[in-house]
Amino acid sequence: MATAIPKISLSSSRDIPFNRLVLSQSNVRRVKAGLSIDELARDIERRGLLQGLNVRPVLDDAGVETGSYEVPAGGRRFRALELLVKQKKLNKTAPVPCVVREAGSAAILAEDDSLAENVQRVALHPLDQFRAFRDMLEKGMSEEEIAAAFFVTSAVVKQRLRLMTVSDKLLDIYEQDGMNLEQLMAFSISDDHARQEQVWDIVAQSHNREPYVIRRMLTEKTVRASDARARFVGLDVYIAAGGHIMRDLFEADDGGWLQDPALLDRLVMEKLHTATEDIRAEGWKWVETALSFPWGHTRHFAEIDGTEVPLSDEETARLEALRAEQETIEAEYAQADEYPDEVDARLGGIEQAILALEERPLAFDPADMARAGAFVSLASDGTLQVERGFVLPEDMPAEPEEVDDAGGYDHAAYDGRDERIADDGGDTGGEGNSISPDVEPEEEDGIKPLPDRLLTELTAWRTLALRDAFASNPHIALTEFLHTLVRDVYWQTPGAECLEAYVREISLPVHSPDMPGSAPAHALRQRNEGWKHDLPENEDALWRWIDGLDEVSRMALLAHCLSFGVNALYERMPSYGPSLARSVRGRLVRADRLATALSLDLVEAGWQPTVENYLGRVTKARILQAVRDARGNEAANRIAHLKKPDMAREAEQLLEGSGWLPEALRTAVLDDQTQVETVTAGGDMEAIAAE
């Protein structure tokens, strides 16, 4: 005979006046979490009480009900109602819907009710929250109204609604716990459902399903909004032309990703060509346009002189007012440790305005312009770069041949070149170039030596930065100059020098694409232009001008001129030239001593590892070593399974901002200067080359 299943009885419910309710000491919630009492009160005021209170009769000492009820479960709702009563928005006798539990003597039962109500509660699934927000949006509520209704920020609503861009297939996978929320949010960066599903099919077969991998795969054919081309054109122009921008609401995206690179490049070239026509209308014989020109593209051009356009009366008054304001602010905060944010921002604005007024445009003779030209390109910061006044050798007027004087001085040696820091430009492959192109080595276990060409490129970068630091420190420049001269005069020491004392400009024919737009290159150009602008027109006047300079200016000019002779380049040496190899090693040792004295920091100079300038040029073992050194073993292990192109791209992102440098770019920090010649990055490069 079957046993009857006992039936349960539910507690009765009824309305109880609020003034007959008291908060129970058996409520387990002690710590504030989630929605505040104020917000809950406003929600009850807006939509009423959605959930009743759990109450028990209060008994006197004799066990008789007193007519009051304690609230062991629903304490936050009780306090919200209490706040509404205090605010005169709810009558103190207003009926409150309650579930009335039987009176019991065991207090633990009340605590059990409170604990069960809080523990058994399940937070709303993010997908359910998204669907609810979506339904409310479709019914006419704005994002701000939805945010206000649920006491969340508009950003939370936007993030949840962003899931509308994810394919239904992926939403179903997420609902079935096939992926986590971070992975789903990564897919929301794109609204291309077919591509989303394709990417998921790929990562689902891999053990690496990190969100950053998903984002990279979805943005690999896009252009960052911080790219120079995007900054030059402007996002508004790009969007008006029909372009689309992907945004990531869940991560910092630096402005997003432009999805149509072809459209962007067309807009860039259109804007450049428009600027070119404006420049051509000035009267130049020719104007060349390109997104960028190779390093040293003006090397073989002569240059015409221009005169600086004077300030107008209005500009002069404006400049004086800015300087006066600057002096007033600096005097006011002279004793302060730092400027307030708004004051610091104002000073920055004043400095920029002064700089814009002081950097005067040049005016050229129309007759000179008729045989000269200009280069128009895109600067690395996204601004238009115009270089005016360059003359082809065949367009230069013929000059009478000068006779060498008794001192043997060749007056034609000074060719008036624009950029003494320029080089042959680009990577040449013709005769006379002893640098062989990179050949991708076959992958082997362990660390392989760096390719010769890459090592030369890295040391070219270092040489340029070293020149800038050298030119900025006249004291060390003079010390190095005298040191080189003494060695030559008194010791007759053979071998290549780090500093070519007679200042033969050392060209940098092999370099990475990022070097022309680097901070050292910009600083050297600016310094060179400043001195060139001040130089007299003939030799006698030049001698008198130099003779009349104050000592600070003389030392600065000396350091600037000497900087062009700094040579810290690695060169591949043939096996049959041991003496030449020793000379190069000696050069690197002395170059490293100079770098240490100048506290040269290539990170501060602006170098950072990219696929193009390092990571795509070395073995996987070196890539992993770099990531391991900068970010630790865990980061290296996350990319260890990738193929080399993917590994290099991921490593570029991981190393960004880390301050990591390859051995060839590091500067030794020494306690004893006498150890420089044995413990240096030059020694590191020697070891690298010898591997």
C-alpha positions as MATLAB code, in Angstrom:
seq = 'MATAIPKISLSSSRDIPFNRLVLSQSNVRRVKAGLSIDELARDIERRGLLQGLNVRPVLDDAGVETGSYEVPAGGRRFRALELLVKQKKLNKTAPVPCVVREAGSAAILAEDDSLAENVQRVALHPLDQFRAFRDMLEKGMSEEEIAAAFFVTSAVVKQRLRLMTVSDKLLDIYEQDGMNLEQLMAFSISDDHARQEQVWDIVAQSHNREPYVIRRMLTEKTVRASDARARFVGLDVYIAAGGHIMRDLFEADDGGWLQDPALLDRLVMEKLHTATEDIRAEGWKWVETALSFPWGHTRHFAEIDGTEVPLSDEETARLEALRAEQETIEAEYAQADEYPDEVDARLGGIEQAILALEERPLAFDPADMARAGAFVSLASDGTLQVERGFVLPEDMPAEPEEVDDAGGYDHAAYDGRDERIADDGGDTGGEGNSISPDVEPEEEDGIKPLPDRLLTELTAWRTLALRDAFASNPHIALTEFLHTLVRDVYWQTPGAECLEAYVREISLPVHSPDMPGSAPAHALRQRNEGWKHDLPENEDALWRWIDGLDEVSRMALLAHCLSFGVNALYERMPSYGPSLARSVRGRLVRADRLATALSLDLVEAGWQPTVENYLGRVTKARILQAVRDARGNEAANRIAHLKKPDMAREAEQLLEGSGWLPEALRTAVLDDQTQVETVTAGGDMEAIAAE';
ca = [
       0.000    0.000    0.000;
       1.559    3.364   -1.151;
       2.437    5.906    1.512;
       0.712    9.276    1.078;
       3.067   12.165    0.366;
       2.653   14.798    3.090;
       1.428   18.145    1.845;
       3.098   21.414    2.794;
       1.276   24.482    4.062;
       2.303   27.971    2.928;
       2.363   30.878    5.322;
      -0.569   33.233    5.089;
      -0.167   36.780    3.819;
      -1.902   39.949    4.866;
      -1.473   43.712    5.008;
      -0.021   45.049    8.268;
       0.254   48.767    9.127;
       3.835   49.942    8.873;
       3.899   51.348   12.433;
       3.344   47.825   13.765;
       6.511   46.490   12.110;
       9.967   46.438   13.700;
      13.314   45.309   12.280;
      14.381   41.947   13.691;
      17.799   41.458   15.269;
      17.861   38.066   13.544;
      18.427   39.611   10.100;
      21.734   38.201    8.803;
      22.528   41.115    6.492;
      25.045   43.372    8.234;
      27.192   44.637    5.380;
      25.846   47.154    2.887;
      26.030   45.858   -0.675;
      24.488   46.719   -4.019;
      21.623   49.203   -4.253;
      21.604   51.864   -1.505;
      18.600   52.485    0.744;
      18.040   55.881   -0.927;
      17.919   54.310   -4.381;
      15.635   51.502   -3.230;
      13.294   54.072   -1.645;
      13.142   56.020   -4.910;
      12.401   52.784   -6.784;
       9.532   51.921   -4.381;
       8.232   55.460   -4.780;
       8.285   55.033   -8.563;
       6.794   51.559   -8.981;
       5.541   50.481   -5.545;
       6.639   47.541   -3.400;
       7.264   44.568   -5.710;
       8.054   42.042   -2.967;
       6.416   41.747    0.463;
       8.153   41.393    3.812;
       8.700   38.194    5.796;
       7.450   38.808    9.350;
       6.843   36.965   12.635;
       4.598   37.974   15.567;
       6.415   39.550   18.525;
       5.615   37.671   21.794;
       5.739   38.988   25.325;
       7.378   37.189   28.226;
       4.274   35.029   28.615;
       4.392   33.976   24.956;
       1.379   36.039   23.989;
       1.353   37.995   20.724;
       1.761   41.733   21.292;
       0.240   42.885   18.013;
       3.648   43.922   16.602;
       5.669   41.999   14.030;
       9.406   41.687   13.531;
      10.987   41.610   10.069;
      13.802   38.987    9.832;
      13.795   38.917    6.011;
      13.339   42.084    3.958;
      15.249   44.480    6.181;
      16.428   46.711    3.296;
      12.883   47.063    2.044;
      11.771   47.880    5.604;
      14.436   50.604    5.930;
      13.453   52.017    2.526;
       9.804   52.212    3.648;
      10.965   53.785    6.914;
      12.849   56.458    4.911;
       9.718   57.191    2.853;
       7.731   57.640    6.087;
      10.360   60.082    7.412;
      10.168   61.987    4.120;
       6.360   62.253    4.536;
       5.893   60.331    1.299;
       4.260   57.324    3.024;
       1.761   57.275    5.897;
       3.087   55.539    8.988;
      -0.105   53.482    9.113;
       0.059   52.498    5.425;
      -0.656   48.761    4.945;
       2.402   46.741    3.966;
       1.973   43.335    2.254;
       3.598   40.695    4.485;
       4.025   36.927    4.608;
       3.328   35.992    8.242;
       5.325   33.082    9.636;
       4.142   31.201   12.745;
       5.506   32.456   16.036;
       8.276   30.195   17.347;
      10.530   30.130   20.326;
      13.708   29.162   18.413;
      15.329   32.336   17.190;
      17.446   30.366   14.762;
      14.342   29.856   12.640;
      14.115   33.617   12.050;
      17.801   33.723   11.108;
      17.202   30.792    8.803;
      14.479   32.746    6.999;
      16.764   35.759    6.602;
      19.689   33.643    5.396;
      17.560   31.682    2.931;
      16.057   34.804    1.364;
      19.532   36.262    0.696;
      21.421   33.092   -0.220;
      18.724   31.562   -2.437;
      18.442   34.788   -4.434;
      20.066   34.465   -7.892;
      21.444   37.552   -9.613;
      19.983   38.352  -12.991;
      21.983   36.838  -15.830;
      23.670   39.565  -17.971;
      21.939   38.191  -21.049;
      18.540   38.531  -19.374;
      19.455   42.061  -18.360;
      20.452   42.826  -21.948;
      17.168   41.434  -23.306;
      15.147   43.419  -20.771;
      16.995   46.635  -21.646;
      16.516   45.894  -25.350;
      12.763   45.378  -24.912;
      12.458   48.627  -22.971;
      14.444   50.450  -25.661;
      12.173   49.064  -28.367;
       9.130   50.239  -26.386;
      10.358   53.820  -26.533;
      12.493   54.380  -23.428;
      15.820   56.128  -23.911;
      19.103   54.778  -22.595;
      19.157   57.519  -19.955;
      15.603   56.636  -18.811;
      16.515   52.971  -18.551;
      19.617   53.832  -16.537;
      17.589   56.054  -14.188;
      14.904   53.398  -13.734;
      17.411   50.751  -12.612;
      19.893   53.047  -10.841;
      22.799   52.176  -13.081;
      24.954   54.426  -15.236;
      24.241   55.069  -18.893;
      27.551   53.326  -19.628;
      26.188   50.071  -18.142;
      23.077   50.306  -20.308;
      25.176   51.069  -23.404;
      27.430   48.110  -22.652;
      24.514   45.706  -22.239;
      22.797   47.022  -25.382;
      26.104   46.640  -27.222;
      25.486   42.891  -27.027;
      22.834   43.480  -29.706;
      25.772   43.537  -32.166;
      26.704   39.936  -31.324;
      25.242   37.158  -33.465;
      22.369   35.110  -32.030;
      24.476   31.971  -32.466;
      27.142   33.330  -30.116;
      24.518   34.580  -27.652;
      23.111   31.045  -27.508;
      26.600   29.650  -26.914;
      27.089   32.122  -24.082;
      23.689   31.266  -22.597;
      24.717   27.593  -22.551;
      28.000   28.544  -20.797;
      30.001   27.801  -23.942;
      31.920   31.075  -23.487;
      32.339   33.582  -20.683;
      31.135   37.175  -20.486;
      34.585   38.654  -21.229;
      34.773   36.663  -24.462;
      31.256   37.722  -25.453;
      32.090   41.375  -24.798;
      35.157   41.045  -27.020;
      32.919   39.985  -29.929;
      30.782   43.114  -29.492;
      33.598   45.205  -30.986;
      32.356   44.233  -34.476;
      28.835   44.020  -35.888;
      29.821   41.605  -38.684;
      28.013   38.458  -37.544;
      29.598   36.233  -40.186;
      33.106   37.326  -39.138;
      32.211   36.911  -35.447;
      31.121   33.326  -36.027;
      34.183   32.634  -38.169;
      36.487   33.913  -35.422;
      34.682   31.810  -32.806;
      35.051   28.707  -34.943;
      38.801   29.398  -35.050;
      39.377   30.159  -31.360;
      37.049   27.359  -30.259;
      39.580   24.897  -31.690;
      42.417   26.535  -29.725;
      43.206   26.478  -26.040;
      43.850   30.228  -26.205;
      40.459   31.949  -26.170;
      41.609   35.101  -24.439;
      39.469   38.190  -25.196;
      42.501   40.070  -26.568;
      42.961   37.339  -29.209;
      39.325   37.752  -30.289;
      39.663   41.548  -30.457;
      42.866   41.322  -32.464;
      41.322   38.952  -35.009;
      38.279   41.207  -35.392;
      40.381   44.370  -35.861;
      43.358   43.070  -37.867;
      42.174   44.737  -41.102;
      41.316   48.075  -39.521;
      43.164   51.311  -38.694;
      43.319   52.757  -35.193;
      41.767   56.176  -34.691;
      45.100   57.320  -33.228;
      46.863   56.570  -36.537;
      48.456   59.633  -38.169;
      46.256   59.213  -41.262;
      43.057   59.246  -39.195;
      44.195   62.295  -37.235;
      45.103   64.096  -40.459;
      41.736   63.504  -42.148;
      39.585   63.752  -39.033;
      37.016   61.216  -37.871;
      34.086   63.477  -38.795;
      35.263   63.686  -42.425;
      35.816   59.923  -42.546;
      32.319   59.212  -41.198;
      30.730   61.781  -43.539;
      32.382   59.951  -46.460;
      30.623   56.734  -45.450;
      33.290   55.225  -43.210;
      32.471   53.228  -40.106;
      34.253   53.093  -36.757;
      34.297   50.114  -34.431;
      34.199   51.002  -30.735;
      34.878   48.891  -27.687;
      32.643   49.890  -24.796;
      34.291   47.405  -22.454;
      37.957   48.351  -22.909;
      39.921   51.560  -23.558;
      40.069   51.682  -27.369;
      41.881   55.007  -27.976;
      39.079   56.237  -30.226;
      38.212   52.945  -31.916;
      39.136   51.349  -35.222;
      38.392   52.646  -38.720;
      36.967   49.783  -40.764;
      37.661   51.082  -44.262;
      41.439   51.631  -44.739;
      41.027   52.105  -48.499;
      38.571   54.962  -47.959;
      40.872   56.493  -45.348;
      43.900   56.387  -47.680;
      41.844   57.979  -50.470;
      40.762   60.810  -48.155;
      44.353   61.308  -47.000;
      45.676   61.564  -50.547;
      42.842   63.899  -51.570;
      43.657   66.227  -48.683;
      47.377   66.016  -49.451;
      46.790   66.819  -53.135;
      44.612   69.790  -52.184;
      47.421   71.039  -49.966;
      49.873   70.372  -52.801;
      47.951   72.642  -55.167;
      47.980   75.395  -52.554;
      51.750   75.011  -52.150;
      52.266   74.900  -55.928;
      50.318   78.146  -56.262;
      52.996   79.851  -54.170;
      55.229   79.735  -57.260;
      57.431   76.647  -56.827;
      58.887   74.916  -59.892;
      57.856   71.494  -58.592;
      56.047   69.949  -55.630;
      56.327   66.277  -54.679;
      53.658   64.565  -52.583;
      53.759   61.311  -50.621;
      52.387   59.842  -47.423;
      56.000   59.834  -46.249;
      59.418   60.281  -47.788;
      62.443   58.112  -46.984;
      64.932   59.243  -44.371;
      67.430   61.679  -45.867;
      65.434   62.420  -49.017;
      66.813   65.989  -49.131;
      70.441   64.912  -48.862;
      71.431   65.597  -52.479;
      69.455   68.829  -52.838;
      70.760   72.337  -52.450;
      68.580   74.810  -50.575;
      67.611   78.404  -51.186;
      67.508   80.920  -48.373;
      64.334   82.470  -47.086;
      63.706   85.425  -44.818;
      61.589   85.195  -41.738;
      58.223   86.944  -41.962;
      58.209   89.644  -39.228;
      55.533   89.824  -36.585;
      52.668   92.204  -37.200;
      51.792   94.807  -34.589;
      48.849   92.703  -33.482;
      51.005   89.569  -33.196;
      53.681   91.462  -31.262;
      51.107   92.715  -28.775;
      49.666   89.220  -28.462;
      53.125   87.752  -27.805;
      53.917   90.330  -25.128;
      50.569   89.710  -23.414;
      51.160   85.940  -23.375;
      54.639   86.332  -21.900;
      53.342   88.718  -19.252;
      50.580   86.286  -18.277;
      53.107   83.443  -18.156;
      55.409   85.419  -15.846;
      52.490   86.392  -13.589;
      51.321   82.795  -13.175;
      54.829   81.482  -12.556;
      55.474   84.176   -9.942;
      52.153   83.453   -8.201;
      52.906   79.752   -7.869;
      56.670   80.058   -7.379;
      56.487   78.515   -3.882;
      54.010   75.764   -4.780;
      55.183   72.159   -5.181;
      53.102   71.784   -8.317;
      50.562   73.705  -10.364;
      46.817   73.031  -10.014;
      45.456   71.136  -13.016;
      43.664   74.133  -14.518;
      46.725   76.361  -14.069;
      49.012   73.729  -15.575;
      46.668   73.412  -18.548;
      46.635   77.194  -19.016;
      50.439   77.380  -18.926;
      50.605   74.641  -21.520;
      48.233   76.595  -23.741;
      50.310   79.758  -23.315;
      53.509   77.921  -24.245;
      51.911   76.522  -27.386;
      50.595   79.946  -28.389;
      54.017   81.549  -27.832;
      55.715   78.821  -29.835;
      53.257   79.315  -32.705;
      54.043   83.026  -32.797;
      57.819   82.599  -32.471;
      58.140   79.982  -35.201;
      57.808   82.355  -38.115;
      57.181   81.240  -41.712;
      59.828   82.011  -44.316;
      59.385   84.226  -47.369;
      61.351   83.348  -50.534;
      62.505   85.340  -53.542;
      60.175   84.538  -56.508;
      63.228   84.136  -58.775;
      64.645   81.488  -56.430;
      61.271   79.762  -56.118;
      61.104   79.414  -59.921;
      64.003   76.920  -59.796;
      63.225   75.259  -56.444;
      60.552   72.946  -55.130;
      58.849   71.586  -52.053;
      57.990   68.243  -50.458;
      54.491   67.717  -49.036;
      53.877   64.748  -46.764;
      52.126   63.563  -43.634;
      53.978   64.079  -40.347;
      54.033   61.357  -37.703;
      51.706   63.401  -35.462;
      49.021   63.624  -38.158;
      49.782   67.175  -39.294;
      50.732   68.428  -42.738;
      54.492   68.569  -43.261;
      55.793   70.970  -45.910;
      59.524   71.266  -46.676;
      60.202   74.229  -48.992;
      63.157   75.594  -50.898;
      65.030   72.562  -52.283;
      66.873   72.762  -55.607;
      67.884   69.894  -57.866;
      71.636   69.847  -58.674;
      70.967   70.471  -62.386;
      68.943   73.593  -61.518;
      71.717   75.208  -59.512;
      73.372   78.232  -61.201;
      76.920   77.601  -62.376;
      79.592   79.128  -60.165;
      83.203   79.966  -61.101;
      85.729   77.395  -59.983;
      87.495   78.493  -56.819;
      91.265   78.243  -56.478;
      92.584   76.433  -53.467;
      94.303   78.910  -51.168;
      97.664   78.519  -49.500;
      96.155   76.795  -46.539;
      94.590   74.133  -48.704;
      91.036   75.021  -47.607;
      88.446   73.739  -50.066;
      85.647   76.315  -50.080;
      83.385   74.007  -52.070;
      83.324   71.517  -49.218;
      80.475   73.414  -47.568;
      77.517   72.436  -49.715;
      74.766   74.139  -47.735;
      72.740   71.005  -47.234;
      69.527   71.315  -45.348;
      69.645   68.367  -43.017;
      73.077   67.347  -41.891;
      71.483   64.459  -40.065;
      70.123   63.063  -43.325;
      71.454   59.886  -44.927;
      71.246   58.098  -48.235;
      67.594   57.423  -47.629;
      65.905   54.080  -47.534;
      67.353   50.627  -47.977;
      69.420   50.500  -51.109;
      70.268   47.319  -52.832;
      72.707   48.531  -55.478;
      76.456   48.346  -55.660;
      78.453   49.561  -52.727;
      75.901   48.413  -50.138;
      77.687   45.780  -48.127;
      74.698   45.149  -45.870;
      72.961   41.989  -46.942;
      69.165   41.815  -46.580;
      67.620   39.823  -43.770;
      67.156   36.171  -44.469;
      64.615   34.610  -42.165;
      66.513   31.937  -40.185;
      64.974   28.545  -39.742;
      63.521   28.135  -36.282;
      65.686   26.203  -33.847;
      65.594   25.703  -30.133;
      67.389   28.324  -28.086;
      68.390   31.915  -28.743;
      69.937   32.562  -32.144;
      72.123   35.593  -32.907;
      70.431   38.711  -34.241;
      70.618   39.175  -38.033;
      73.418   41.541  -39.057;
      71.104   43.934  -40.853;
      68.782   44.148  -37.848;
      71.707   44.830  -35.535;
      72.853   47.595  -37.882;
      69.339   49.098  -37.901;
      69.128   48.985  -34.113;
      72.513   50.668  -33.723;
      71.508   53.264  -36.330;
      68.585   54.130  -34.057;
      70.936   54.255  -31.100;
      73.429   56.405  -32.992;
      70.729   58.947  -33.842;
      69.527   59.131  -30.233;
      73.125   59.309  -29.027;
      73.763   62.248  -31.350;
      70.759   64.084  -29.928;
      71.868   63.468  -26.345;
      75.459   64.419  -27.274;
      74.348   67.696  -28.878;
      72.293   68.531  -25.800;
      75.273   68.278  -23.453;
      78.123   70.593  -24.505;
      80.259   69.677  -21.493;
      80.401   65.994  -22.364;
      80.686   66.818  -26.063;
      83.812   68.890  -25.415;
      85.227   66.214  -23.123;
      84.780   63.565  -25.797;
      86.198   65.873  -28.445;
      89.344   66.607  -26.422;
      89.695   62.950  -25.437;
      89.679   61.941  -29.118;
      92.146   64.674  -30.094;
      94.578   63.809  -27.289;
      94.550   60.148  -28.277;
      95.277   61.125  -31.864;
      97.957   63.754  -31.171;
      99.883   62.186  -28.293;
      99.282   58.448  -28.599;
      98.722   58.083  -32.345;
      96.231   55.313  -31.485;
      94.992   53.610  -34.664;
      91.489   52.370  -35.212;
      87.972   53.651  -35.779;
      86.743   56.286  -33.341;
      83.329   56.656  -31.796;
      83.678   60.378  -32.511;
      85.082   61.345  -35.906;
      86.766   64.480  -34.621;
      87.064   66.171  -37.980;
      83.307   65.909  -38.248;
      82.800   63.789  -41.299;
      79.067   63.230  -41.307;
      78.293   59.561  -40.758;
      75.320   58.584  -42.919;
      72.723   56.076  -41.757;
      71.755   54.267  -44.965;
      70.149   51.320  -43.164;
      67.352   52.138  -40.753;
      63.870   51.090  -39.671;
      60.809   52.978  -41.035;
      59.973   54.541  -37.674;
      63.304   56.343  -37.288;
      62.620   59.429  -39.503;
      59.641   60.474  -37.372;
      61.313   59.802  -34.026;
      61.861   62.320  -31.241;
      65.674   62.444  -31.725;
      65.258   63.056  -35.464;
      62.802   65.884  -34.806;
      65.065   67.448  -32.169;
      68.104   67.320  -34.454;
      66.176   68.874  -37.346;
      64.889   71.678  -35.150;
      68.335   72.359  -33.713;
      69.923   72.320  -37.167;
      67.340   74.720  -38.568;
      67.809   77.085  -35.648;
      71.579   77.354  -36.094;
      71.328   77.541  -39.870;
      68.915   80.441  -39.623;
      71.475   82.409  -37.589;
      74.509   81.773  -39.800;
      75.978   84.755  -41.763;
      76.168   84.603  -45.541;
      79.931   84.497  -46.173;
      83.019   82.949  -44.648;
      84.583   86.092  -43.151;
      81.310   87.105  -41.549;
      80.908   83.547  -40.252;
      84.346   83.686  -38.554;
      83.551   87.023  -36.912;
      80.112   85.761  -35.855;
      81.541   82.660  -34.199;
      84.290   84.732  -32.559;
      81.692   87.041  -31.038;
      79.442   84.345  -29.587;
      79.217   84.002  -25.814;
      80.792   80.882  -24.339;
      77.465   79.108  -23.779;
      76.502   79.564  -27.418;
      79.984   78.522  -28.611;
      79.804   75.316  -26.587;
      76.278   74.575  -27.813;
      77.339   75.109  -31.438;
      80.414   72.940  -30.913;
      78.317   70.106  -29.470;
      75.838   70.399  -32.316;
      78.518   70.229  -35.021;
      80.364   67.381  -33.327;
      77.174   65.338  -32.969;
      77.164   64.572  -36.700;
      80.407   62.665  -36.302;
      79.081   60.338  -33.592;
      79.302   56.774  -34.851;
      77.880   53.949  -32.748;
      77.073   51.673  -35.706;
      77.600   47.952  -35.711;
      79.138   46.717  -38.973;
      79.392   43.169  -40.199;
      83.076   42.363  -40.530;
      84.577   39.837  -42.977;
      86.420   36.897  -41.463;
      89.663   37.980  -43.144;
      89.699   41.407  -41.457;
      90.474   40.810  -37.737;
      92.084   44.226  -37.282;
      89.023   45.973  -38.718;
      86.786   43.883  -36.479;
      88.824   44.996  -33.450;
      88.393   48.608  -34.531;
      84.622   48.244  -34.677;
      84.555   46.553  -31.282;
      86.622   49.405  -29.881;
      84.218   51.920  -31.410;
      81.266   50.224  -29.734;
      83.017   50.163  -26.364;
      83.766   53.893  -26.567;
      80.251   54.609  -27.854;
      78.855   52.828  -24.820;
      81.038   54.863  -22.494;
      79.586   57.975  -24.131;
      76.028   56.628  -23.787;
      76.619   55.904  -20.089;
      78.013   59.383  -19.477;
      74.962   60.898  -21.201;
      72.527   58.558  -19.387;
      71.088   57.714  -22.792;
      67.645   56.132  -22.497;
      66.208   54.768  -25.746;
      62.779   54.330  -24.122;
      62.712   58.027  -23.284;
      63.949   58.750  -26.815;
      60.830   57.034  -28.170;
      61.969   53.595  -29.347;
      59.577   50.735  -28.725;
      59.547   47.237  -30.216;
      57.197   46.682  -33.152;
      56.699   43.906  -35.676;
      58.413   46.028  -38.286;
      61.487   47.218  -36.415;
      62.303   44.131  -34.306;
      59.765   41.440  -33.439;
      59.101   40.327  -37.008;
      62.844   40.110  -37.642;
      63.955   37.766  -34.846;
      63.283   34.137  -33.913;
      60.358   32.996  -31.806;
      62.748   32.254  -28.964;
      63.846   35.896  -28.856;
      60.234   37.119  -29.012;
      59.311   34.937  -26.043;
      62.423   36.025  -24.175;
      61.462   39.676  -24.647;
      57.895   39.114  -23.403;
      59.164   37.022  -20.512;
      61.632   39.715  -19.457;
      59.028   42.481  -19.705;
      55.776   40.836  -18.639;
      56.693   37.549  -16.958;
      56.366   33.853  -17.730;
      52.575   33.835  -17.750;
      52.383   36.382  -20.575;
      55.028   34.523  -22.577;
      53.232   31.211  -22.121;
      49.993   32.693  -23.426;
      51.525   33.311  -26.849;
      54.039   30.465  -26.979;
      51.776   28.258  -29.132;
      51.212   30.898  -31.844;
      52.826   30.938  -35.245;
      55.570   33.526  -35.579;
      53.566   36.293  -37.392;
      50.764   36.078  -34.819;
      53.255   35.811  -31.971;
      55.048   38.960  -33.151;
      51.781   40.932  -33.344;
      50.679   39.815  -29.886;
      54.125   40.532  -28.459;
      53.986   44.074  -29.867;
      50.830   44.738  -27.849;
      52.199   43.074  -24.723;
      55.468   45.025  -24.858;
      53.833   48.402  -25.497;
      54.681   50.724  -22.627;
      56.819   48.105  -20.870;
      60.133   49.913  -21.368;
      61.795   46.749  -22.673;
      64.842   47.165  -24.937;
      66.974   44.647  -26.838;
      70.571   44.309  -25.665;
      71.888   46.460  -28.506;
      69.896   49.473  -27.281;
      70.555   49.234  -23.551;
      72.827   51.632  -21.725;
      74.985   50.292  -18.926;
      74.694   51.983  -15.535;
      78.082   51.747  -13.820;
      79.320   52.671  -10.362;
      82.947   52.732  -11.447;
      83.666   54.580  -14.672;
      86.848   52.560  -15.124;
      84.730   49.466  -15.768;
      83.084   50.955  -18.835;
      85.366   49.307  -21.341;
      84.698   45.794  -20.021;
      81.053   45.862  -18.948;
      79.075   47.612  -21.682;
      76.296   47.168  -24.180;
      79.111   47.280  -26.718;
      80.344   44.091  -25.109;
      76.808   42.724  -25.374;
      76.769   43.498  -29.106;
      80.172   41.833  -29.497;
      78.810   38.723  -27.840;
      75.690   38.816  -29.998;
      77.730   39.112  -33.168;
      80.027   36.303  -32.064;
      77.216   33.791  -31.387;
];
